[in-house]
Amino acid sequence: MKRSFITEQGTWYLDVFAESILERGKIRLRPLEGQAADSSLRIECSRQIRMQYGVGTVFKLDVRLVKPYNKRPYLISRNRKKLVRALEFFDRNRKIQTEHTTGMQLSLF
């Protein structure tokens, strides 16, 4: 009999705004303050997709709380292969994306 150390019934949070941050040299996602989801928890999703956007980009996603046995809880994105930038933060995201793209082009030469 297989035994899972992850609780099967996780708490779902819908339409969570998460910001990409730089933490210990890696780009991570964390929920913004003032939402139902705890802002100290990390959100698991594709690393390749996180790297496409600049630090500070805000995404809108559905997440589930996961509580592994003897480890820190974290949030997992419902659709880990696709991140959707939040339209509510359009101007902010456009500015960050422009800076990110310009910085990438300059670093290539």
VENDA-V336058 format. One record per helix or strand. SS is the DSSP state (helix for helix, strand for strand). FROM is the first residue (numbers start at 1). TO is the last residue. If there is no record, write none. Layout:
<<SS | FROM | TO> <SS | FROM | TO>>
This chain:
<<strand | 6 | 6> <strand | 12 | 23> <strand | 26 | 31> <strand | 42 | 44> <helix | 47 | 52> <strand | 58 | 66> <strand | 68 | 68> <strand | 74 | 77> <strand | 85 | 85> <helix | 87 | 108>>
